[in-house]
Amino acid sequence: MNGGSAAGPRVVADRVSKTIGVVTLLAPTSVTAEPGRALVVRGRNGIGKTTLLKIVAGTLAATTGTVTIDGRPSDERDKTIRRRVAALLGAPAAYRDLTLRDHLTLIDATWGGDSDTCEERVGNALGLLGIGDLAARFPHELSSGQGQLFRLALTLFRPSDLLILDEPEQRLDTDKRVLVGDLLAARRDAGTTLVVATHDPPLTERLADEVLDLGWGPADE
């Protein structure tokens, strides 16, 4: 996978909230993810985990509060932020007529990868997630679990030093969850800052330097 810089950014969310009309998607929340450490966000469904991650990634405007990445406001329109952040927040766009290999090759070209070594790096990236033998398949030919591994490959392959992942363990069996946990821990140990929402206790145990519990009351989705 493409790695980040030696030290990932410091992420500060200061009393961020999101409301739409009278509906509260996220109550005011403050949290800090320190450079090169993993912040795990937990809580019941509907409490605002995904909303918080989208605000941190700069893909959703907060109603109140601010998020900064090394002191810079988080905004996906900002080229500097885009170069630092790789986020898995729902299913990323995939092209029906491009293979898995083609998708990663496109990402590599977009971010200035060396075309002479692209094929090797793409193969390694897919192989690390156990889907190297599926490189010539199209996204619609994948099983649910394979599709999740492909989405993770798309996210992890691009250069970044801040990873924001919403339930990366979704649709994966126990062995694959362990594999993903090991890959993410390796990225953290190499200096990448992680912000991860997960319901999976073993993944939390594997990754978390800090845990933010948003709440565990009755679900209200």
For each residue, the residues with C-beta under 8 A, 3 or more apart:
1: 124 125 128 156 157 183 187
2: 111 113 121 125 156 157 158 159 160
3: 159 187 190 191 192
4: 8 84 159 160 161 162 187 190 191 192
5: 8 161 191
6: 191
7: 35 36 161 191
8: 4 5 35 36 161 162 191 192 193
9: 35 69 70 84 161 162 193
10: 32 33 34 35 69 70 71 193
11: 32 33 39 56 67 68 69 74 162 193 195
12: 32 67 68
13: 16 29 30 31 32 52 55 56 65 66 67
14: 30 65 66 67 68
15: 28 29 30 64 65
16: 13 26 28 29 30 52 55 62 64 65 66 67
17: 24 26 27 28 29 62 63 64 65
18: 24 25 26 48 51 55 60 62 63
19: 22 23 24 25 63
20: 23 25
21:
22: 19
23: 19 20
24: 17 18 19 27
25: 18 19 20 48 51
26: 16 17 18 29 48 51 52 55
27: 17 24 48 214
28: 15 16 17 64 65
29: 13 15 16 17 26 48 52 65 212 214
30: 13 14 15 16 65
31: 13 39 41 210 212
32: 10 11 12 13 39
33: 10 11 37 38 39 193 194 195 210
34: 10 37 193 209 210
35: 7 8 9 10 191 193
36: 7 8 188 191 192 193
37: 33 34 188 193 194 209 210
38: 33 184 185 188 193 194 195 196 207 208 209 210
39: 11 31 32 33 194 195 196 208 209 210 211 212
40: 196 197 198 203 204 207 208 210 211 212
41: 31 49 52 53 195 196 197 198 211 212 214
42: 49 197 198 199 204 211 212 213 214
43: 47 48 49 213 214 215 216
44: 47 214 215 216 217 218 219
45: 219 221
46: 219 220 221
47: 43 44 214 215
48: 18 25 26 27 29 43 51 52 214
49: 41 42 43 52 53 166 197 214
50: 53 54 89 166 197
51: 18 25 26 48 54 55 60
52: 13 16 26 29 41 48 49 55 56 197 214
53: 41 49 50 56 57 87 89 164 165 166 195 197
54: 50 51 57 59 60 89
55: 13 16 18 26 51 52 58 59 60 61 62 67 74
56: 11 13 52 53 67 74 164 195
57: 53 54 60 74 76 85 87 89 164
58: 55 67 73 74 75 76 77 78 81 85
59: 54 55 76 87 89
60: 18 51 54 55 57
61: 55
62: 16 17 18 55 65 66 67
63: 17 18 19
64: 15 16 17 28
65: 13 14 15 16 17 28 29 30 62
66: 13 14 16 62 73
67: 11 12 13 14 16 55 56 58 62 73 74
68: 11 12 14 71 72 73 74
69: 9 10 11 72 73 74 81 84 85 162
70: 9 10
71: 10 68
72: 68 69 78 80 81
73: 58 66 67 68 69 78
74: 11 55 56 57 58 67 68 69 78 81 85
75: 58 78 81
76: 57 58 59 81 82 85
77: 58
78: 58 72 73 74 75 81 82
79: 82 83
80: 72 83 84
81: 58 69 72 74 75 76 78 84 85
82: 76 78 79 85
83: 79 80 159 160
84: 4 9 69 80 81 160 161 162
85: 57 58 69 74 76 81 82 160 162 164
86: 155 156 158 159 160 162 163 164
87: 53 57 59 155 163 164 165
88: 92 151 152 154 155 164 165 166 168
89: 50 53 54 57 59 164 166
90: 166
91: 94 147 151
92: 88 151 154 155
93:
94: 91 98 103 139 150 154
95: 98 102 103 139
96: 138 139 140
97: 138
98: 94 95 102 103 106 138 139
99: 102 103 135 136 137 138
100: 103 104 126 131 134 135 136 137 138 139 150 153
101: 104 105 122 123 126 135 136
102: 95 98 99 105 106
103: 94 95 98 99 100 106 107 139 150 154
104: 100 101 107 108 122 125 126 153 154 157
105: 101 102 108 109 118 119 122
106: 98 102 103 109 110
107: 103 104 110 111 154 157 158
108: 104 105 111 113 118 121 122 157
109: 105 106 112 113 115 118
110: 106 107 158
111: 2 107 108 158 159
112: 109
113: 2 108 109 117 118 121
114: 117 118
115: 109 118
116:
117: 113 114 120 121
118: 105 108 109 113 114 115 121 122
119: 105 122 123
120: 117 123 124
121: 2 108 113 117 118 124 125 157
122: 101 104 105 108 118 119 125 126 135 157
123: 101 119 120 126 127 132 135
124: 1 120 121 127 128
125: 1 2 104 121 122 128 129 153 156 157
126: 100 101 104 122 123 129 131 132 134 135 153
127: 123 124 130 131 132
128: 1 124 125 183
129: 125 126 149 150 152 153 156 179 180 183
130: 127 149 176 179
131: 100 126 127 134 135 146 149 150 153
132: 123 126 127 135
133:
134: 100 126 131 137 142 146 150
135: 99 100 101 122 123 126 131 132
136: 99 100 101
137: 99 100 134 141 142
138: 96 97 98 99 100 141
139: 94 95 96 98 100 103 142 147 150
140: 96
141: 137 138
142: 134 137 139 146 147 150
143: 146 147
144: 147 148 171
145: 148 149 171 172 173 176
146: 131 134 142 143 149 150
147: 91 139 142 143 144 150 151 171
148: 144 145 151 152 168 170 171 172
149: 129 130 131 145 146 152 153 172 176 180
150: 94 100 103 129 131 134 139 142 146 147 153 154
151: 88 91 92 147 148 154 155
152: 88 129 148 149 155 156 168 180
153: 100 104 125 126 129 131 149 150 156 157
154: 88 92 94 103 104 107 150 151 157 158
155: 86 87 88 92 151 152 158 163 165
156: 1 2 86 125 129 152 153 163 183 187
157: 1 2 104 107 108 121 122 125 153 154
158: 2 86 107 110 111 154 155
159: 2 3 4 83 86 111
160: 2 4 83 84 85 86 163 192
161: 4 5 7 8 9 84 191 192 193
162: 4 8 9 11 69 84 85 86 192 193 194 195
163: 86 87 155 156 160 184 187 192 193 194 195 196
164: 53 56 57 85 86 87 88 89 194 195 196
165: 53 87 88 155 168 184 194 195 196 197
166: 49 50 53 88 89 90 197
167: 170 197 198 199
168: 88 148 152 165 180 184 196 198 203
169: 172 177 180 181 198 199 200 203
170: 148 167
171: 144 145 147 148
172: 145 148 149 169 176 177 180
173: 145 176 177
174: 177 178
175: 178 179
176: 130 145 149 172 173 179 180
177: 169 172 173 174 180 181 200 202 203
178: 174 175 181 182 202
179: 129 130 175 176 182 183
180: 129 149 152 168 169 172 176 177 183 184 203
181: 169 177 178 184 185 202 203 206 207
182: 178 179 185 186 206
183: 1 128 129 156 179 180 186 187
184: 38 163 165 168 180 181 187 188 194 196 206 207
185: 38 181 182 188 189 206 207
186: 182 183 189 190
187: 1 3 4 156 163 183 184 190 192 194
188: 36 37 38 184 185 191 192 193 194 207 209
189: 185 186
190: 3 4 186 187
191: 3 4 5 6 7 8 35 36 161 188
192: 3 4 8 36 160 161 162 163 187 188
193: 8 9 10 11 33 34 35 36 37 38 161 162 163 188
194: 33 37 38 39 162 163 164 165 184 187 188 207
195: 11 33 38 39 41 53 56 162 163 164 165
196: 38 39 40 41 163 164 165 168 184 203 207
197: 40 41 42 49 50 52 53 165 166 167
198: 40 41 42 167 168 169 203 204
199: 42 167 169
200: 169 177 203 204
201: 204 205
202: 177 178 181 205 206
203: 40 168 169 177 180 181 196 198 200 206 207
204: 40 42 198 200 201 207 208 211
205: 201 202 208
206: 181 182 184 185 202 203
207: 38 40 181 184 185 188 194 196 203 204
208: 38 39 40 204 205 211
209: 34 37 38 39 188
210: 31 33 34 37 38 39 40
211: 39 40 41 42 204 208
212: 29 31 39 40 41 42
213: 42 43 216
214: 27 29 41 42 43 44 47 48 49 52
215: 43 44 47
216: 43 44 213
217: 44
218: 44
219: 44 45 46
220: 46
221: 45 46
